[in-house]
Amino acid sequence: MYWTLELASKLEDAPWPATKEELLDYAIRSGISLEVIENLQELEDEGDTYDSIEDIWPDYPTKEDFLFDEEEY
């Protein structure tokens, strides 16, 4: 399983919180790329609910990761 920013960003609009099955269903219905579906299938399914993409890919960058000062512009 590998995640890239491009692949993980496809799940930003997913119905969070969600289980593995709900995320797979969303990905298939939305026509998300096969790589994302394969990554989701590789998740361990212990009945856990994922609250956000950070629960799946802890290294997913957030707004705080970018050094952009919104007040400057």
N, C-alpha and C positions, 0 to 999 in steps of 0.2 A: 504494500500500500504506500503510495506516495501522494503528497498534496503539493500543489503549487498555488500561488496567489490566484491565478486564473481559474483553476478548478474549484478552489474553495469559495471564490466569490459567486459562483453559480448557486450556492446554497444560502446566500444572504437573505433571500426573500422566502425561504422555507418557513413552514408554519411552526416556529419555535414556541415552546418546547415540543420535542417530538421523539418518538422511539425510532429505532433502526428501521422498522417496517414502514412507519409513516414517512420517513425521509426517502426510502426507496420508492414508495408509491408516488411521492411528490416529484422525485427526479424522473421517473418513467413518464408520468403524465405531462411533465413540463418539457420533455424532449431534451433533457440535459445530456451532455456527452457521455459516452460509454465509460470513459475513464472514471468519472464521478460515481457512476452506478457501481462499477467494479470496486472502487474504494469503499463505498458504503457496504457492499456485500462482505467485505473483509473485516468489518467491525465485529468485535465480540458482542454477541447478543445475550446479555444477561437480564433483559427486560428493563434496562436502564432508560431513563429519559434524558435526552440531551437538551440543555437550555440554550445553547448557541453553538456556532461553528468552533468556538474556542474549546468546547468540551471534546470535540472530535480532533481538532488540530490545534494544540496549545500554542503553537508558534504563529498563529494567524495574526497579522499586523492589525493594530487598532489605530485610531486617530492619534493617540498619544505617541505612537511609534514614529510619526512623521514630525519633523521640526518646522511646522508651518504655523506662524503666528497670525491667527485670523484677525486680531485687532489691528495689525499693521496695515491691512489693506481695506 
